Amino acid sequence: MLLLVLCCQALSSCEQNIYETISQNWQAKPVKYVMQGVEIISYPGLDALPPVGLYLYDKKDIARTGFAGFIGDVATVISLKLLINRERPEEDTDRIDSSFPSGHTTFAFTQAVIYSHHNPKLRIPMFVYATLVGFSRIYLGKHYPTDVLGGAALGMAVGFLAVKLF
């Protein structure tokens, strides 16, 4: 039991060091502007738009998978945020907007899995985008690294499940 407590403390200290390095020590105005732009374009609610567009352009199979991923993300992210209720690093928030998992990251990785499955040429750009979204959450002081890693894992799981189901 003592070993488990010591491991948890070491991991927490390591995570705090990584968070501070990225969110405080690596700050540069041009990079911050880019990260703020990434934050805006990766707003989770916007992830409902690609399936709508795909549906309108008669890509109904891909649209169904996209909608399934979006609904799966909403259900899992909200449930986990309410259940875990981790405080964000830099601000007080409501329980529904708590830190774990990173919603932006979850949605971005779900999209990466789904859309790169249907178009393999998108694989690298989609996963680079999703990784950039996750990095931006730490850089802007919105999430700890484990929030982002948890969001990435959750997003990939939801994406794979949506692909399998549809």
N, C-alpha and C positions, 0 to 999 in steps of 0.2 A: 504494500500500500504506500509506504514511504517513497519507494522508487517511482511509483506512478505520479505522486505529488511533485517530486523533483523534476520528472520529465515534463510535466505540464507547466511548471514554473519556467523551465529552460525554454520550452517552445514559446511561451508567452513573451518572454524577454527577447527572444530572437525575432518574433513577429513584430514587436514594438520597435526594435532597431531597424528592421526593414521598412516599416511604415514611416518612421521618422526620416530615414535616409531619402526615400522617394518623395515624400510629401513636403519635406522642409529643406533638405540639403541640395536637392537637384532642381530647385526652382529657377526658371528663366522665363522672362516675359513672353518671348515668341512661342515657347513650348506650352506655356500656360494657356495662351490664346487658342492654340491647336487643340489642347485637351478640353477646353471649354466648348469648342466647336464639336468635338467628338461627343461630349456629354449631351449636347442639344440634339444632334442627329441620331443618337442612340437611345433617345427617350423610349421606354418600353411600349407606350401606347401607339407609337408610330409603326410598330411591327405588325399591326393589323392591316396596314395599307398594302404591302406586297401581295397577300392572298386575294385581296379585293381586286387589284389590278390584274392578277393572273386569272381570276375567275372571269373578269370582263373580256379578257383576250383569249377565252376558250381554252385555258390551261387548267381545267377543272381538277385534274388529279393532283397537280402540284399545289393548287389553291387549297384543296381539302387537307393536304398534309400540312401546309402552312397554318391554316386555321386550327388544326388539331394541336400543333406545336404551341401556338399562341395561347390557346385555352389551357393546355397543360402547364405552361409557364405561369399563367395568372393563378391557377389553382395551387400549384406547389409553392410558388414564391410567397404568396399571401399567407398560406398555411404555415410555412416555416418561419416567416417573420413574426407571426402572432405567437407561435409556439416557443421560439428561442428568445425573442425579444432582446437581442444584443444591442447595447448602446453604440451609436456611431462615434467615431473618434473625435470629431470636432464640433458636434452640435447635439442639442437635445432634440429628440424627435418623438412622434407618436409611436405607439406599438406597431401599427400597420406599416410604418416607414422605418422600422428598425434596421440594423446593419446587416444581419445574416439572413439569407444570402444576398449578394449583390444582384438586384433585379436587372440592371442594365447588362451586366455580364451574362446572366442566365439567358436572357432573350437573345443576345448577340450570338452566343454559342449554339442555341437552338436553331437560329436562322442559318448559321454556318453549316450545321449538319444537314438540315433539310435541303437547302438550295444547292449545296455542293453535291448532294446525292443525286439530284435530278440533272445537274449540269457539272460534271467533274472538272471542267475548266475553271469553275469558280472556287474550287477547293482552297487554293493558296490565298487568293485575295479575301475570301470570306473568313478564313481562320486568322489571317493577319489583322483584319478589321476587328474580329471578336477579341483578339489578344490586346489590341490597342484600346478597345473599350474597357477591358478589365484594368489595364495599366492606368488609364485615365482616372478610374475611380479611386485608386490609391494616390495618384499624383495630386488630385484635387482635394484630398483629405476627407473623402466621403466614406471610404471603406478600409478595413484592415485587409492584409493579404489573404487571410483565410476566408474572408467573406467573398473575395474574388475567386479564389480556388474552388470554394464550394459552389459558387454561381456557375463557374465553367463546367464543373462536373455535373451539376444538376441540368444545365442547358444541354450538354451532350446526351445525357440520359433521356431527357424529354424528346430531343430531336430524333434519337435512334428509335425510341418507342413510337413516335409519330410516323416515321418512315416505315417501321415494321407493320403498324396497323393499317396504313393506307398504301 
